[in-house]
Amino acid sequence: MSTMTPINEPEKLSPLKSQIRDYWDTHIHDLSVAKSPIGTKGFFKELDAYRFEKLDYLPKVVDFGGYRNSKVLEVGCGVGIDLIRFARNGARVTGVDLSSVAIELAKKNFGQNNLKADLMVMDGERLQFPDNSFDMVYLHGVLQYTANAVQMLNEAKRVLRPGGHAVMMVYNRISWLNLLRQLTNVALEHEDAPVIRKYSIGELKKMIRIFPRVRLVVERFPVKTRLHKGAKALVYNGLFVGTFNTLPKFLVRRFGWHIMAFAEK
């Protein structure tokens, strides 16, 4: 039995959800690296370039071209950087985000690229869609920032059709970046968000056992940063990144910063 909220019915957010919404209204991912005016074509181009420079693994593990004519939902779509890639490859895309600022920017992004999408402000823990609505649900980097990750996962599974896929990413608590943060006391990006959680591989497996078939891929190893300047950047980019990436992958694989999960309903 679905407990979906009827579409277009106004939602009353809890105090925590309101804090989360307000935070992401003013903290767009990777905003600090963009030089072009917000909302321009150059702005979105810079965000796309930086995202896939920082997350160079993503196109290797997510088949952005494999969902032609499929219905794809992204929960926590932000300004639509990843969702655009699905749309360009022929997917019928829907994006939702708690942040109205993000959705307005996503609409500009799609409009400037002459691509279609259903984009709306919506709580990912209370999706306003019928059961079995989508072929794929994409939740990259959103579960760790929401008030109730288990509820969001339950909703993702509910709106997936039987045999549909969920693709998600969370932060790895037992990772090189989390250790580096503790050693250097350099704050992580968005560490000041109202909610930010990190998971071990075992904890994530336990959380996603609602799906009968799951495959995990641990990724996101050091790449040169543009966020930090001066001595910290010199040491990190010039010494740490190069040294870490000479280590055999079989030794460091489980310590990647991102845990990707590929689940089938």
C-alpha positions in Angstrom: 0.0 0.0 0.0 1.5 3.3 -1.1 1.6 6.2 1.4 2.6 8.7 -1.3 1.6 12.4 -0.8 -0.7 13.5 -3.5 1.1 15.5 -6.2 1.0 19.3 -5.7 -0.2 19.0 -2.1 1.8 21.5 0.0 4.1 19.8 2.4 4.9 21.0 5.9 8.6 20.5 6.6 10.0 19.5 10.0 12.4 22.0 11.6 15.4 19.8 10.5 14.1 19.5 6.9 13.7 23.3 6.8 17.3 23.7 7.9 18.4 21.2 5.2 16.4 23.1 2.6 17.8 26.5 3.7 21.4 25.2 3.7 21.2 23.8 0.2 19.5 26.9 -1.1 22.7 28.8 -0.3 25.3 26.0 -0.8 25.2 24.7 -4.3 27.8 21.9 -4.8 31.1 23.1 -6.3 29.8 26.7 -6.6 33.1 28.1 -5.4 35.0 26.8 -8.5 32.7 28.6 -11.1 33.9 31.9 -12.4 31.0 32.7 -14.8 27.9 34.4 -13.5 25.4 32.0 -11.8 22.9 30.5 -14.2 24.8 31.2 -17.4 25.9 28.6 -19.9 29.5 29.1 -18.8 28.5 28.6 -15.2 27.0 25.2 -15.9 29.9 24.2 -18.2 32.4 25.0 -15.4 30.5 23.0 -12.9 30.3 20.0 -15.2 34.0 20.1 -16.0 35.0 20.3 -12.4 32.6 17.6 -11.2 33.9 15.1 -13.8 37.5 16.1 -13.1 37.0 15.5 -9.4 34.8 12.4 -9.9 36.7 11.0 -12.9 35.5 7.5 -12.0 31.8 8.3 -12.4 31.4 7.8 -16.2 33.4 4.6 -15.9 31.0 3.0 -13.4 27.6 4.7 -14.2 26.3 3.9 -17.7 24.8 7.4 -18.5 24.1 6.1 -22.0 22.4 2.9 -21.0 18.9 4.3 -20.2 17.6 5.4 -23.6 13.8 5.7 -23.5 13.9 4.6 -19.8 12.3 6.7 -17.1 15.0 8.0 -14.8 14.5 9.8 -11.5 17.3 11.7 -9.8 16.6 12.4 -6.1 18.6 15.4 -5.0 19.4 16.5 -8.6 20.9 19.9 -7.6 21.4 22.0 -10.8 21.1 18.9 -13.0 24.8 18.2 -13.9 24.4 14.4 -13.8 20.8 14.4 -15.0 21.8 16.2 -18.1 24.0 13.3 -19.1 21.1 10.8 -18.9 18.9 13.2 -20.9 21.5 13.7 -23.6 21.6 9.9 -24.1 17.9 9.6 -24.6 16.5 9.0 -21.1 13.2 10.5 -20.0 14.3 12.3 -16.9 12.7 13.6 -13.8 14.7 15.5 -11.1 13.6 16.5 -7.6 15.3 18.5 -4.9 14.4 20.0 -1.6 16.1 23.2 -2.7 14.0 25.6 -4.9 17.1 27.5 -5.8 18.7 24.2 -7.2 15.5 23.4 -9.2 15.4 26.9 -10.8 19.0 26.6 -11.8 18.4 23.0 -13.1 15.6 24.4 -15.3 18.0 27.0 -16.7 20.6 24.3 -17.3 18.1 22.1 -19.3 16.7 25.0 -21.1 20.1 26.2 -22.3 20.8 22.7 -23.5 17.5 22.3 -25.3 16.7 19.2 -23.3 13.4 18.2 -21.6 13.0 17.2 -18.0 10.4 17.2 -15.3 12.0 19.2 -12.5 10.3 20.0 -9.2 10.8 20.9 -5.6 10.1 17.7 -3.6 11.1 15.9 -0.4 13.0 12.8 -1.4 11.7 11.1 1.7 8.1 11.6 0.5 8.2 11.2 -3.2 4.9 12.3 -4.9 4.9 9.6 -7.5 2.9 6.4 -7.8 4.4 3.0 -7.1 6.5 1.4 -9.9 6.9 4.7 -11.8 10.6 4.6 -12.8 13.1 2.3 -14.5 16.0 3.8 -12.5 16.4 6.0 -9.5 19.7 7.8 -9.1 20.8 9.0 -5.6 24.4 10.1 -5.9 25.5 12.0 -2.8 22.1 12.7 -1.3 21.5 9.9 1.3 24.3 11.3 3.6 22.6 14.7 3.7 19.0 13.8 4.3 17.2 13.6 7.6 16.2 9.9 7.3 18.2 7.9 4.8 16.3 4.7 5.4 13.0 6.5 4.5 14.5 7.9 1.3 15.7 4.4 0.3 12.3 3.0 1.0 10.7 5.6 -1.2 13.3 5.0 -4.0 12.4 1.3 -3.9 8.7 2.0 -3.9 8.7 4.2 -7.0 11.0 1.7 -8.9 9.3 -0.8 -11.2 10.0 -4.5 -10.6 13.4 -5.2 -12.1 14.3 -1.5 -11.9 17.6 -0.2 -10.7 18.8 2.2 -8.0 22.2 3.7 -8.2 23.5 5.5 -5.1 26.6 6.9 -3.4 27.5 7.6 0.2 30.7 8.7 1.9 33.0 6.0 3.3 33.7 6.5 7.0 36.8 4.2 6.8 38.5 6.1 3.9 41.6 7.9 3.0 39.9 11.3 3.0 38.2 10.9 6.4 41.6 9.9 7.9 43.3 12.9 6.2 40.6 15.2 7.5 41.3 14.0 11.1 45.1 14.3 10.7 45.1 17.7 9.1 42.0 19.3 10.7 41.1 20.6 7.2 37.3 20.6 7.0 35.5 18.6 4.3 33.3 20.3 1.8 29.8 20.8 3.3 30.9 19.5 6.6 28.8 22.3 8.1 25.6 20.9 6.6 22.7 20.3 9.0 23.1 16.5 8.4 26.2 14.7 7.1 26.7 11.0 7.7 29.5 8.6 6.7 29.1 4.9 6.5 31.3 1.8 6.6 30.8 -0.8 3.9 29.1 -3.0 6.4 26.7 -0.3 7.5 25.7 0.5 3.9 25.1 -3.2 3.2 22.8 -3.4 6.2 20.9 -0.2 5.1 20.3 -1.4 1.6 19.3 -4.9 2.3 15.7 -4.0 1.3 16.9 -4.6 -2.2 17.3 -8.3 -3.1 20.3 -7.8 -5.4 23.1 -5.4 -4.6 26.6 -4.7 -6.0 29.1 -2.3 -4.2 31.9 -0.5 -5.9 34.3 1.6 -3.7 35.8 4.6 -5.6 37.0 8.2 -5.4 40.7 8.3 -4.8 42.9 11.4 -4.5 42.9 13.9 -7.4 44.4 17.4 -7.5 42.2 20.0 -5.7 41.3 23.5 -6.8 39.5 24.3 -3.6 42.6 24.9 -1.5 45.5 27.3 -2.1 48.9 28.0 -0.8 51.1 25.5 1.2 48.3 23.1 1.8 47.5 22.8 -1.9 51.2 22.4 -2.7 51.7 19.5 -0.2 48.4 17.8 -1.1 48.7 18.2 -4.9 52.4 17.8 -5.2 53.2 15.1 -2.7 50.1 13.3 -1.3 48.1 12.7 -4.5 51.1 11.4 -6.5 52.3 9.2 -3.6 48.9 7.7 -2.9 48.2 6.9 -6.5 51.4 4.8 -6.7 50.1 2.4 -4.1 48.7 -0.9 -5.5 44.9 -0.6 -5.9 44.2 -3.9 -4.2 45.7 -2.5 -1.0 43.7 0.8 -1.0 40.5 -0.2 -2.9 38.3 -0.5 0.2 39.4 2.9 1.5 38.0 5.0 -1.3 35.9 8.1 -0.2 32.8 7.1 -2.2 30.9 3.8 -1.8 28.7 3.2 -4.9 25.8 0.8 -4.7 24.0 -0.7 -7.6 20.7 -2.3 -6.6 17.9 -4.1 -8.4 14.3 -4.3 -7.1 
